[in-house]
Amino acid sequence: MKVVDMFGCGLPVCAVHFDCLSELVVHEHNGLVFQDSAELSRQCHRLLHQFPRQTTDLQRLARGVKDFQSVRWQDNWDDCARPIFLQAQRSPYRWMMVLALLTACVACLVSLCWR
């Protein structure tokens, strides 16, 4: 949730890599992704070593955050989830598939929250 909080403030992030991070952070577009402390250190140095005189990378990443902010929840729902539910309405089997998918998504979110 911290990534979403930072994006909500218009701030790009440096985030540690995990499997579904790319759903939020697009490396070199709205933030930077690192694997270890050495890589994070290099990223921080790159972004801040000439601050405030030179902020080109920070400004570019902030524009990427604005792109992220421009996609609203309702638009994302209409584009991604709504068609699945509309198709599932026509077939009980599809409803079972949708429920299985939702269950898997919830399980993934719960496992991420309990790390």
Phi, psi and omega in degrees: 000337181297324178299314180297320177299314180295316178298323178299332177270000179083016184258132172289164185231158161250120187231142177289139183294135164211164195308316185257016180301328183297346174292338180247305187260121175256111185307131180071003177250304179236009178174185178235144180248134179235158181258330185209176184295327179296318179293320177298318179300316178297319180295315179298317179298315180301317184283330192243353189295337177244015180292138002265005182293320184233114184230027184304311181296317179298319180294320179296316179294323178297324175297323176296324176295320178299323175300315179300316182294335184288341178273109183273159182303313183298318178297317179296318177299311182299323182281324190253307189270318185305315179301326179295315180292323178295319176294319183294332178303330186277350185211126177301324179298319179295325177299319178297320179294319179296316179297321177297319179296315178298319178299317178296320179296316179297317179299319178297314180297317179297316180296324178291322181290333184263011178287000000 
